[in-house]
Amino acid sequence: MTKRLVDIDDELLERARAVAGTATIKATVGAALQRLVDQDTTLRHVARLREKGALDMAALEKARQSPTGADR
């Protein structure tokens, strides 16, 4: 881990702390960075799933059927 000297807007930091429920600057920055990375990962997965042929809707419908053929 590397120590870094950065300027952080105090009001923005306090708002971020309230949203994240964190008590320290370190925890708030860590939570914010993790959420940014998680959001990017989610968006990439959604984009992949939207690609033609990524989802087999017939297979999904079949998986939703119970063994007797009735909807769950």
C-alpha positions as a Markdown table, in Angstrom:
| # | Residue | x | y | z |
|---|---|---|---|---|
| 1 | Met | 0.0 | 0.0 | 0.0 |
| 2 | Thr | 1.3 | 3.5 | -0.9 |
| 3 | Lys | 0.6 | 6.6 | 1.1 |
| 4 | Arg | -0.7 | 9.5 | -1.1 |
| 5 | Leu | -1.2 | 13.2 | -0.5 |
| 6 | Val | -4.4 | 14.3 | -2.1 |
| 7 | Asp | -6.8 | 17.3 | -1.8 |
| 8 | Ile | -10.3 | 16.1 | -1.0 |
| 9 | Asp | -13.4 | 18.3 | -1.0 |
| 10 | Asp | -14.5 | 18.3 | 2.7 |
| 11 | Glu | -18.3 | 18.5 | 1.9 |
| 12 | Leu | -18.0 | 15.7 | -0.7 |
| 13 | Leu | -16.1 | 13.6 | 1.8 |
| 14 | Glu | -18.7 | 14.1 | 4.5 |
| 15 | Arg | -21.5 | 13.2 | 2.0 |
| 16 | Ala | -19.6 | 10.1 | 0.9 |
| 17 | Arg | -19.1 | 9.1 | 4.5 |
| 18 | Ala | -22.8 | 9.3 | 5.2 |
| 19 | Val | -23.7 | 7.2 | 2.1 |
| 20 | Ala | -21.0 | 4.6 | 2.8 |
| 21 | Gly | -21.5 | 4.6 | 6.5 |
| 22 | Thr | -17.7 | 4.8 | 7.1 |
| 23 | Ala | -15.9 | 6.5 | 10.0 |
| 24 | Thr | -12.5 | 7.3 | 8.5 |
| 25 | Ile | -11.2 | 8.9 | 5.4 |
| 26 | Lys | -9.3 | 5.7 | 4.5 |
| 27 | Ala | -12.4 | 3.6 | 4.8 |
| 28 | Thr | -14.5 | 6.1 | 2.8 |
| 29 | Val | -12.0 | 6.3 | 0.0 |
| 30 | Gly | -11.6 | 2.5 | 0.0 |
| 31 | Ala | -15.4 | 2.0 | -0.2 |
| 32 | Ala | -15.7 | 4.6 | -3.0 |
| 33 | Leu | -12.9 | 3.0 | -5.1 |
| 34 | Gln | -14.4 | -0.5 | -4.6 |
| 35 | Arg | -17.9 | 0.7 | -5.6 |
| 36 | Leu | -16.4 | 2.3 | -8.7 |
| 37 | Val | -14.7 | -1.0 | -9.7 |
| 38 | Asp | -17.8 | -3.0 | -8.9 |
| 39 | Gln | -19.9 | -0.7 | -11.0 |
| 40 | Asp | -17.6 | -1.1 | -13.9 |
| 41 | Thr | -17.6 | -4.9 | -13.6 |
| 42 | Thr | -21.4 | -4.9 | -13.5 |
| 43 | Leu | -21.7 | -2.7 | -16.5 |
| 44 | Arg | -19.3 | -4.9 | -18.5 |
| 45 | His | -21.3 | -8.0 | -17.6 |
| 46 | Val | -24.6 | -6.4 | -18.6 |
| 47 | Ala | -23.0 | -5.3 | -21.9 |
| 48 | Arg | -21.8 | -8.8 | -22.5 |
| 49 | Leu | -25.2 | -10.3 | -21.7 |
| 50 | Arg | -26.9 | -7.9 | -24.2 |
| 51 | Glu | -24.7 | -9.1 | -27.0 |
| 52 | Lys | -26.6 | -11.1 | -29.7 |
| 53 | Gly | -26.7 | -14.8 | -28.7 |
| 54 | Ala | -25.4 | -14.3 | -25.2 |
| 55 | Leu | -28.8 | -15.4 | -23.7 |
| 56 | Asp | -30.7 | -18.4 | -24.9 |
| 57 | Met | -34.2 | -17.3 | -24.0 |
| 58 | Ala | -35.7 | -20.8 | -24.9 |
| 59 | Ala | -33.3 | -22.5 | -22.4 |
| 60 | Leu | -34.1 | -19.9 | -19.8 |
| 61 | Glu | -37.9 | -20.5 | -20.2 |
| 62 | Lys | -37.3 | -24.3 | -20.1 |
| 63 | Ala | -35.3 | -23.9 | -16.9 |
| 64 | Arg | -38.1 | -21.9 | -15.3 |
| 65 | Gln | -40.5 | -24.9 | -15.9 |
| 66 | Ser | -41.0 | -27.3 | -13.0 |
| 67 | Pro | -40.5 | -31.0 | -13.7 |
| 68 | Thr | -44.3 | -31.4 | -14.2 |
| 69 | Gly | -44.2 | -28.7 | -16.9 |
| 70 | Ala | -46.1 | -26.1 | -14.8 |
| 71 | Asp | -44.6 | -22.7 | -14.1 |
| 72 | Arg | -43.0 | -22.3 | -10.8 |
